[in-house]
Amino acid sequence: MVARIASFALLVWAIAMPASAADYPDHAIKMIVPFAAGGGTDVLARIIAQNLNNKWGQPVVVENQPGASGAIGTRAVMKAQPDGYTLLMASTGALMAVSGSIDTDGPFDVNKVLSPIVVAAAPPYLLVVSPTLPANSVADLIRYAKQKPEGLTFGSAGVGAASHLSGLLFASNTGIKMLHIPYKGTGPAVTDLLGGRIDVMFAPGPVVQQFVQSGQLKALGVTDTIRSKFYPDIPPVSEAVTGYESVGWFGLLAPPHTPREIVKQINEVIVAAMQTQEFRDHLATLGAEPKPQTPEEFGRYINADVAKWSKLVKDNNVQLPGGK
């Protein structure tokens, strides 16, 4: 009887224990994208999924769970089993969507709610305006805005999205008045910008580059602190607005308490893939370059990023979606 009880206890222990790095992965992996299919986060998730599949020979299934600016899919991963078989391809907006609704006595710490694995890319945005706007530089735009009592209108992919936060930071740093017009995605916002129904947008470069090249939009600045190799003729916004920086990162995370060995294993596969020309070519379609980091570095990066945007949101009394 004692032997049977001992055997049963060992069986229960084996079932309860998370997968070890030695036998991981031995079945399909689910990668949740907390946004609709077709966006930058989704595209990058499928690139990462293919690389993991090629390395391990196990299916990596991308599942879109959009809603509440990324909060729904993000919370699903926060509650998942920490065994390495549920992953999250998140972004600035997704983490911001859940950061304000987490019970904590101190500043937000991503390591308490998720396990950071690797930042895959951190592309800048382009500050683009309607060609009818009398501004050919960031300095021109600021002067023009200050002459308009009602200010300017700027569109975004939604409240709390990186495109929204970029515009909010720009208005805050320059002291100009900008009315935020949120849309359900980048596409509708760009459509209205092309139609002259809004004045300004901080948009993903690949989405608007064709319109800039055709003269349908004017690109005044890039939101990184240095010129982008993909847009070498467009100066950084920071040349006119000291200290301005806004990049929208995309990264892979797992549920909290996922074994460190598994996190490290996934990180190493993705970092190795970043060295290949194929991966770099894929990232180029997003206007991004590889940003290899360790899981610990990625965690610190997220916490600093959330702290920066959380202060901006609080100072401007912005109500983010994605409450409890």
C-alpha positions as CSV (number, residue, x, y, z in Angstrom):
1,M,0.0,0.0,0.0
2,V,2.8,2.4,0.9
3,A,4.5,1.6,-2.4
4,R,1.3,2.4,-4.3
5,I,0.8,5.7,-2.4
6,A,4.4,6.6,-3.2
7,S,4.0,5.7,-6.9
8,F,0.8,7.8,-7.1
9,A,2.5,10.7,-5.4
10,L,5.3,10.6,-7.9
11,L,2.8,10.4,-10.8
12,V,0.9,13.5,-9.5
13,W,4.2,15.3,-9.0
14,A,5.3,14.5,-12.6
15,I,2.0,15.8,-14.0
16,A,2.1,19.0,-11.9
17,M,5.7,19.8,-12.7
18,P,6.2,22.2,-15.7
19,A,8.1,20.8,-18.7
20,S,11.8,20.8,-18.4
21,A,14.2,22.3,-20.9
22,A,15.5,18.8,-21.7
23,D,12.2,17.6,-23.3
24,Y,10.9,20.9,-24.4
25,P,9.0,21.2,-26.7
26,D,7.4,17.8,-27.4
27,H,4.0,19.1,-28.7
28,A,2.4,22.1,-30.4
29,I,2.9,25.6,-29.0
30,K,0.2,28.3,-29.1
31,M,1.3,31.9,-29.6
32,I,-1.3,34.5,-28.8
33,V,-1.4,37.8,-30.6
34,P,-3.7,40.2,-28.7
35,F,-4.6,42.1,-31.8
36,A,-6.4,41.4,-35.1
37,A,-4.6,39.6,-37.9
38,G,-2.6,41.6,-40.4
39,G,-1.0,44.2,-38.1
40,G,2.7,44.5,-37.3
41,T,2.4,42.4,-34.1
42,D,0.6,39.6,-36.1
43,V,3.1,39.7,-38.9
44,L,6.1,39.4,-36.6
45,A,4.4,36.7,-34.6
46,R,4.2,34.6,-37.7
47,I,7.8,35.2,-38.6
48,I,8.8,34.1,-35.1
49,A,6.5,31.1,-35.2
50,Q,8.0,29.9,-38.4
51,N,11.5,30.1,-37.0
52,L,10.6,28.2,-33.9
53,N,8.9,25.5,-36.0
54,N,11.9,25.2,-38.3
55,K,14.2,24.8,-35.3
56,W,12.1,22.3,-33.3
57,G,9.8,20.6,-35.8
58,Q,6.8,21.3,-33.6
59,P,3.8,23.3,-34.8
60,V,3.6,26.9,-33.5
61,V,0.1,28.0,-34.0
62,V,-0.6,31.8,-34.0
63,E,-4.0,32.6,-32.4
64,N,-5.4,36.2,-32.6
65,Q,-7.3,37.3,-29.5
66,P,-8.0,41.0,-30.1
67,G,-9.9,43.3,-27.8
68,A,-9.5,46.1,-25.2
69,S,-6.3,47.4,-26.9
70,G,-4.5,44.1,-26.4
71,A,-5.6,43.5,-22.8
72,I,-7.8,40.4,-23.5
73,G,-5.1,38.3,-25.2
74,T,-2.4,39.5,-22.8
75,R,-4.5,38.5,-19.8
76,A,-5.1,35.1,-21.3
77,V,-1.4,34.4,-21.3
78,M,-1.0,35.9,-17.8
79,K,-3.4,33.2,-16.6
80,A,-2.0,30.3,-18.7
81,Q,0.0,27.4,-17.5
82,P,3.7,28.3,-17.2
83,D,5.0,25.4,-19.2
84,G,6.3,27.1,-22.4
85,Y,3.4,26.0,-24.5
86,T,1.5,29.3,-24.4
87,L,3.4,32.4,-25.6
88,L,2.5,36.0,-26.1
89,M,3.6,38.3,-28.9
90,A,3.0,41.7,-27.3
91,S,3.7,45.3,-27.9
92,T,3.9,48.7,-26.2
93,G,0.1,49.1,-26.3
94,A,-0.7,45.6,-25.0
95,L,1.4,46.0,-21.9
96,M,0.1,49.5,-21.3
97,A,-3.5,48.1,-21.6
98,V,-2.9,45.8,-18.6
99,S,-0.4,47.8,-16.5
100,G,-2.9,50.2,-14.9
101,S,-5.2,47.4,-13.8
102,I,-2.7,45.3,-11.9
103,D,-2.8,45.5,-8.1
104,T,0.6,46.6,-6.9
105,D,2.0,48.7,-4.1
106,G,4.9,50.0,-6.3
107,P,5.7,50.6,-9.9
108,F,4.7,48.2,-12.6
109,D,7.0,45.2,-12.8
110,V,6.4,42.9,-15.8
111,N,8.4,40.1,-14.2
112,K,5.5,39.7,-11.7
113,V,2.8,39.1,-14.3
114,L,4.7,37.7,-17.3
115,S,8.1,36.1,-18.2
116,P,9.9,38.3,-20.8
117,I,11.7,36.3,-23.4
118,V,13.1,38.6,-26.2
119,V,12.4,41.9,-27.9
120,A,12.1,41.1,-31.5
121,A,12.0,44.6,-32.9
122,A,11.5,48.3,-31.9
123,P,10.7,50.2,-35.1
124,P,10.2,54.0,-35.1
125,Y,7.2,55.7,-36.4
126,L,6.9,58.4,-39.0
127,L,5.4,61.8,-38.3
128,V,3.2,62.3,-41.4
129,V,0.9,65.1,-42.4
130,S,-1.6,65.9,-45.1
131,P,0.1,67.6,-48.1
132,T,-2.4,70.5,-47.7
133,L,-0.9,71.4,-44.4
134,P,1.5,74.3,-44.7
135,A,4.4,72.6,-43.0
136,N,7.5,71.0,-44.5
137,S,9.4,70.3,-41.3
138,V,8.7,69.6,-37.6
139,A,9.6,73.2,-36.7
140,D,7.1,74.4,-39.3
141,L,4.4,72.1,-37.9
142,I,4.9,73.4,-34.4
143,R,4.8,77.1,-35.5
144,Y,1.6,76.4,-37.6
145,A,-0.1,74.6,-34.6
146,K,0.7,77.5,-32.3
147,Q,-1.0,79.9,-34.7
148,K,-4.2,77.8,-34.7
149,P,-6.4,78.4,-31.6
150,E,-8.2,75.1,-32.1
151,G,-4.9,73.3,-32.6
152,L,-4.4,70.2,-34.8
153,T,-6.1,66.8,-35.0
154,F,-4.1,63.6,-34.9
155,G,-5.3,60.1,-35.5
156,S,-4.1,56.8,-34.0
157,A,-4.9,53.1,-34.0
158,G,-6.7,53.5,-30.7
159,V,-6.4,54.8,-27.2
160,G,-3.2,53.7,-25.6
161,A,-1.7,52.5,-28.9
162,A,1.9,53.5,-29.6
163,S,0.6,55.9,-32.3
164,H,-1.5,57.6,-29.7
165,L,1.3,57.8,-27.1
166,S,3.6,59.2,-29.7
167,G,1.3,62.1,-30.5
168,L,0.6,62.7,-26.8
169,L,4.3,62.9,-26.1
170,F,4.8,65.3,-29.0
171,A,2.0,67.6,-27.8
172,S,3.3,67.5,-24.3
173,N,6.9,68.2,-25.3
174,T,6.1,71.1,-27.6
175,G,3.2,72.7,-25.7
176,I,0.9,72.7,-28.8
177,K,-2.7,71.7,-28.7
178,M,-3.6,68.5,-30.5
179,L,-7.0,66.8,-30.5
180,H,-6.7,63.0,-30.4
181,I,-9.0,61.1,-32.8
182,P,-8.8,57.3,-32.0
183,Y,-9.7,54.8,-34.7
184,K,-10.2,51.0,-34.7
185,G,-6.8,50.3,-36.3
186,T,-4.1,52.0,-38.3
187,G,-5.8,51.6,-41.7
188,P,-8.9,53.7,-41.0
189,A,-6.7,56.5,-39.5
190,V,-4.5,56.6,-42.6
191,T,-7.5,56.7,-44.8
192,D,-8.8,59.8,-43.1
193,L,-5.3,61.4,-43.1
194,L,-5.2,60.8,-46.9
195,G,-8.7,62.4,-47.2
196,G,-7.6,65.5,-45.2
197,R,-10.1,64.7,-42.4
198,I,-7.3,64.8,-39.8
199,D,-4.0,66.7,-39.8
200,V,-1.3,64.5,-38.4
201,M,-0.5,60.9,-37.6
202,F,2.4,59.0,-36.1
203,A,2.2,55.9,-38.3
204,P,4.2,52.7,-38.9
205,G,6.7,53.5,-41.8
206,P,5.8,50.6,-44.0
207,V,2.1,51.5,-43.9
208,V,2.6,55.1,-45.1
209,Q,5.8,54.9,-47.0
210,Q,4.1,54.4,-50.4
211,F,1.9,57.5,-49.8
212,V,4.9,59.5,-48.9
213,Q,6.7,58.4,-52.1
214,S,3.7,59.3,-54.2
215,G,3.3,62.7,-52.6
216,Q,-0.1,61.9,-51.0
217,L,1.5,62.5,-47.6
218,K,4.4,64.4,-46.2
219,A,6.9,62.8,-43.8
220,L,8.3,65.4,-41.4
221,G,10.2,63.2,-38.9
222,V,11.1,59.8,-37.6
223,T,10.4,59.1,-33.9
224,D,13.8,57.5,-33.1
225,T,16.7,59.6,-31.9
226,I,18.8,58.7,-34.9
227,R,18.0,58.4,-38.6
228,S,16.6,55.2,-39.7
229,K,18.4,53.2,-42.4
230,F,15.0,52.7,-44.0
231,Y,14.2,56.4,-44.2
232,P,17.6,58.1,-44.4
233,D,16.2,61.3,-45.8
234,I,13.8,61.9,-42.9
235,P,15.3,63.6,-39.9
236,P,14.6,62.6,-36.3
237,V,11.8,64.6,-34.6
238,S,14.3,65.1,-31.7
239,E,16.3,67.5,-33.9
240,A,13.5,70.0,-33.4
241,V,12.1,68.6,-30.1
242,T,14.9,67.9,-27.7
243,G,14.7,64.5,-26.0
244,Y,11.8,63.3,-28.1
245,E,11.8,59.5,-28.6
246,S,9.0,57.0,-29.3
247,V,9.5,53.5,-30.7
248,G,6.9,50.8,-30.7
249,W,8.5,47.5,-29.5
250,F,7.3,44.0,-30.3
251,G,8.4,41.2,-28.1
252,L,7.8,37.6,-27.0
253,L,6.7,36.8,-23.4
254,A,5.4,33.8,-21.5
255,P,3.2,33.3,-18.5
256,P,4.7,34.2,-15.1
257,H,6.9,31.6,-13.5
258,T,7.8,29.9,-16.7
259,P,11.0,27.9,-16.1
260,R,14.1,30.0,-16.7
261,E,15.6,27.2,-18.8
262,I,12.7,27.2,-21.2
263,V,12.7,31.1,-21.4
264,K,16.4,31.0,-22.1
265,Q,16.0,28.3,-24.7
266,I,13.4,30.2,-26.7
267,N,15.5,33.4,-26.4
268,E,18.5,31.7,-27.8
269,V,16.6,30.4,-30.8
270,I,15.2,33.8,-31.7
271,V,18.5,35.6,-31.1
272,A,20.2,33.1,-33.4
273,A,17.5,33.6,-36.1
274,M,18.1,37.4,-35.9
275,Q,21.6,36.9,-37.4
276,T,20.2,35.4,-40.6
277,Q,19.5,37.5,-43.7
278,E,16.1,36.0,-44.0
279,F,15.0,37.2,-40.6
280,R,16.5,40.7,-41.2
281,D,14.7,40.9,-44.6
282,H,11.4,40.0,-42.8
283,L,12.0,42.8,-40.2
284,A,12.8,45.2,-43.0
285,T,9.2,44.9,-44.2
286,L,8.2,46.3,-40.8
287,G,10.8,49.1,-41.0
288,A,12.7,47.5,-38.1
289,E,16.1,46.1,-37.3
290,P,16.9,43.2,-34.9
291,K,17.2,44.2,-31.2
292,P,18.7,41.1,-29.5
293,Q,18.5,41.2,-25.7
294,T,18.6,38.7,-22.9
295,P,15.3,38.0,-21.0
296,E,16.6,40.1,-18.1
297,E,17.4,43.1,-20.4
298,F,14.0,42.8,-22.1
299,G,12.3,42.9,-18.7
300,R,14.1,46.1,-17.7
301,Y,13.4,47.6,-21.1
302,I,9.6,47.0,-20.7
303,N,9.5,48.4,-17.1
304,A,11.3,51.6,-18.2
305,D,9.0,51.9,-21.2
306,V,5.8,51.4,-19.2
307,A,7.0,53.8,-16.5
308,K,7.6,56.5,-19.2
309,W,4.2,56.1,-20.8
310,S,2.3,55.7,-17.5
311,K,3.6,59.0,-16.3
312,L,2.6,60.7,-19.6
313,V,-0.9,59.1,-19.4
314,K,-1.4,60.1,-15.8
315,D,-0.2,63.7,-16.4
316,N,-2.6,64.0,-19.3
317,N,-5.5,62.3,-17.5
318,V,-5.9,59.7,-20.2
319,Q,-8.2,56.8,-19.4
320,L,-6.8,53.6,-21.0
321,P,-9.0,50.7,-22.0
322,G,-8.4,47.2,-20.6
323,G,-9.7,47.6,-17.1
324,K,-10.2,44.6,-14.9
